[in-house]
Amino acid sequence: MADFHLLKIKDIYKETDDCSVISFDVPSKISDAFHFRQGQHLTLKATIEGEDVRRSYSLCSSPYDGELKVAVKQILGGKFSTFVNETLQVGDMLEVMEPSGNFGVACQPSEEKNYLFFAAGSGITPVLSMVKAHLVQEPNSTCKLFYVNKTAKSIIFKEELEQLRNQFFGRFEINYFLTKERRDIELFNGRFDDEKMEVLTKTFIDIPDTDEVFLCGPEKMVNFVSQYLINAGLPKENIHFELFVTGLSDEDIARQERLAKQNVEGTEVTIVDGGKEFSFTMTKEYDNILDAALGAGADLPFACKGGVCSTCKCEVLGGAVEMKINYALSDKEVSQNLVLSCQAVPTTDKVKVDFDV
């Protein structure tokens, strides 16, 4: 079920001019529900101008900090991000869903691993959580961060990152790249490209000695760096990412146009949620399982409705569906019949999906 809890804002402060960091006061009686793994996210809900608005934000605190914190960067025209950065105050209440998400890997204190992290802008939030967790819990592991921002002033969590570098000197390395300011060393000017990656893989990155890579940022950056590292010899299964979607590919557009012609009216859908079943018949007003279920009165978890956050993930138990777009699920998850319900268009007369996954 969509388990939201009403939490008080314990603190809120400006990390940069356009990014606020929120920490929540979690009552002890529900503290177990908010245990999380580094890399996971929270879905926040608020009524803004009479509208139920939900957004997912990665946790920037580590599970070992004793804090529940997210960073929210203001987006031009973004309802929720503007609300957080301009209206939300200490003492206010927000509805918060329990932590979810599969980004990241478990800490293994006895292991000696070398981690690489690539981030851009607010993509640092889950990366910071993971860096802190692995440095604290794996005393023999190392972390290297390659972090892109527009200007030095816009670097989110710069002070905290520098403190971590000093605290874990020799185990944590940071390289900053700026796109709107010039620096003396040309390598650190601009975004990642073939020339930069060639230098990085020869000077800073030992591919055979790299265990896991994590990327979080714009789709173009994530895809480019991932493919470069794979071509350089890094196993694809060792690369993990979350991305910010900047546009649809021609393939995405063609698939959406094809699925828009799919006749879903009359499809019988059964939802399993919280161990209970709920059935309804789809109408022509909705073309995906999530919206149709919500329209029929179901209370299901969701956030972005854009195929990015995976909050609405479910398992297909019967029938068949096809996703319009998928930016959140891995190939392995798709092979396990997992789909994003906000993008799932039924292609059979009967469909059964399970949200208890």
N, C-alpha and C positions, 0 to 999 in steps of 0.2 A: 504494500500500500504506500501512498504518498505520505510518508511520515515527516511532517513539518512540526517543529517545536518553536515556541515563542521565546526568543532570547533577547536579553537586554544588551545594548551597546555599552561595553565596558570602557572602551576608548576609541577615539577616531582622530587621526592626525594626517597632515599633508606630508607625504614622502617626497613628492615633487609638486610643481605648480598644478599639475593635472592628474595627480594620483593620490588617492586617500587609502590609508590602511585602517581597517576595522578590526578590533578585537572584541570577542563576545564573552559575556559572563554566563557560564554553563552551570546550572544548579547541580549539586552533587547527586541528586536522585536520578538524573538522566545523563550523568557523565559517561557512563559506559556506552551509550548510544553515539557519543561523539569521539570515541577512540578512532584514530585514523592512521593510514599508512602514508608516508611521504609520497607526494605526487597526486594525491586525491584532491577532490574539489567539493565545495559546498554549493547547493542551489539555494538562492535567497529569493524571497517573495515579498512583495509589497503592493499595496493598492495605491496607484499613482494616477491622479486625475480620474478616479473612478474605474481604472482598468487594473485587472490582475496582471502584474508584470513579474516575470521570473527570469533570473539569469544565473548562470553557473560561474563561479570564480575559484581558481586554484588556491589551495591553502599555501601560505608562504611561511608558516611556522612549521617546525619539525615536530614529530610526535613526542619528542623528548624535551621540548621547550616548556611544556605545561601551559601552553596558550593555544587558542583557536583564533587564527588571524587570516584575513584575506586582504589583497590589495585590489583596488578598483580604479582603473584608469578611465578618465572621462573621454567619451567618444562623441564626436560631433553628431548631435541629434539623438544620442542614446538616452532613452528615458530613464533607465535604471542607473546608469553611470552618472548622469547629471543629478539625479535625486541623491545619490550617495555623496557626491562631491560638493553639492551646493545646499542640501537641505538636512540630511541626516546628522543627528547630534548625539552626544553621550547621554545615556539614559533612555533613548528611544528604544522601541521594541521592533524586532524584525522576525519574520517567520523564516526558519532555517531548516532545510532538509538534512538528514543525517549524511555524513561523508560518503562519497561514492567515487568510482573511477578506478581504472586499472593501469594508469601511467606509473611507471616506476617498478623497481624490483625489491624484494625483501632484503633487509640487512643481514649479513652473515658475519658475526664478530670474529670468527676463526679464519675467515678468508682474507687473502691479500689480492685485492682487485684494483685495476686502474680504470677510472671512469672519465669519459669525455662528456662535456655539456656544451651545446650551442643554443644561444637564446637571443631574441631580439625584443627590445622594449619590455612590455609587461609580460612577455614570455618567461621572464626571470622568476615569476612567482612559484611555480611548481619546482623549478630548478633549484631555487634557494632552499626549499624544504628538503629536497633530496640531498643536496650538497651537505647541509648541516647534519642530516641523519647519518649518512655514510661516514662522514669524518668522525663523528662522535662514537658510533657503534662499531666501526671497523678500523681499529687503530693502525692496521698495517696497509690500509688502502689509500689511494691518491685520487684527487679530483682535479681536472683541468677545465676551465670555463673560457669560452670564446663568446663575447657578449657585444651585440651591435645596438647602438643607440644613435639618435640624431646629433645630440650635443652632450658635452660633459655634464651640463646642468640637468639634463633629462634622464640621467642614469638612475634608475630605480634601485634602491637598497645599496647604493655605492658605499656608504659609511659602514653598513653591516658586512658587506662583502670584504672590505678592507680589514675590518676587525677579525673576520674569519681567517683571512690570509696571514695575519700576524699571529693569531692563536695557533694555527696549524701550519706554521712556516715549514716549507719543504714538502708538504703534502697537498697543499692547495695553491694552484696557480691561476691567475686571471689575466686575460688579454682583452682589452677594450677596443672596439672598432667604432669610429664615428663617421656618420654620413654627411653631416652639415657643418663640420668644423675640420680644419686642417691641422694635422699633427706632423711633427718633424720626421717620423718614420713612416714612409709611404705605405708600408704593409697595413698599418692600422687606420688608413683612410678608406672609407667606402664599404660597400657590402662584399660578401663572399663571392669570389669569382674563381675561374680556373687558375689564374696566376697566384692568387692568395692561397688557395687550397694546396697548390703545389708546394709553396713555401712551408705552409703549416705541416703538411704530411712529411716533409723532409727534415724540418727543424724542431717542431714542437710536438708532433704526434708520432708515436711508434705503433704502427698498425698491428703488427703481430703481438704486441704487448698490451693491446687495448681489449678490455673485457666487455664493457657495455658503453653505448653511446645514447644520449638523450638529447632531443631537439625540441624546442618550443618557440614558435614564431610564425611568420607569414608562410603560407603554403609554398610559394615560390622558393623561399630560402630553405625550408625543410626538405623539399623534394630535391633541390640541387645538391645540398650538402650530403644528404643520404646517398644519392646515386654516386657522387664522387667517391665517398668512402667505400661503397660496395665495389666500385671499379678498382679501387686501390687495394682490395683484398679483404676488407672487413666483412664477415658473414652478415647477411641480411637480417638474420634472426637476432643479432646483437644490437640492432638499431631500433630505438623506441622513440615515438614522437607524438606531440600534440601540436595542432596547427591552427592558425587564424586563416579563415577562408577569405580570399580576396576576389574571387570570381569563378564562374562556371566554365569548365572546358567545353569544347565542341561536343565531346562524347556525352557529357552530363546533359547538355541542352537537348541533344538528340534523344536521349533516353527519357527525359522529362516530357518531351513532346509526344513520344510514343505512348508513354504511360498515361498521359492526359486523355488519350482516346480509349483507354481501358474502361469497359463498362463494369462498375462496381455495384450499381444499384441492385438490391435484392440479395447481395452476398450475406450469408449468415456467419456472424463472428461470435466466437466464444472467448472471453477473457478470463484467465486464471490470475487472481491477485489476492494475496493474503490467504491462500488456501481455499478461496471461494470462487465459484464460477459465476460469470455474468454474461448473458447472451443478448444480442440485438441484431437487427437487420440493417445493413447500410443503405443509405439513401443517396441520391445524386448530389446532395449538398456538400458531401465530403468525399475526398479521394484517397485519404489515408486512414489507417486503423486508429491512430491516436485521436485525431480530431473527431472521427465518427463516434468513438467510444465516449469521449468527453461530452459530445452532443447528446448522447443517449443517457447521460447521467453518471458515468463511471468517474471515480476519483483515482487518477493514475499519475505517476511521477513524470514530470516533463520540465524543461527549462527553455532551451534555445529554439526548439522547433526547426532548426536549420541543418540537422544531420551532423552536428559538430560535438555536442557535449556527452552523448550516450546516456543521459539521464533516463530516457524513455526506452531503454533497451529491453527487449523481451525475446523469448524463444518460441519459434514456430513448432507447435506440436502436431498440427494437422493442416492439410491444405498447402497452398503455396502463395508466396508474396514476392514482390520485387521492389527493391528500394530505388527511389528516384535519385538520391545521392547518398553517399556514405563517406564521411570524413573521420568517423570516430572508431569504427570497428576494424580490427585486424583481420587478415585473411583467415587466421585460425578461428577467430570468433564466428566469422561468416560460415565457415565449414561446419561449425557446431550448431547451425540453424538459428543463430542469433541475428536479430534485425533491429533497426531503429524504427519504432512504431510510428514516429512522426513522418517517416519517409516510405513506409510500407504500404504498397498498393496491392490489394488481393488480386490474384490471377486465377483463382478457383472459386466455385460457388460457395464453399464452406471453408472457414479458416479458424484455427484454434491457436491462441498464443498465451504464453505463460510469463507474467511479469515477476514471478518469484525466482529470479536468477541473480 
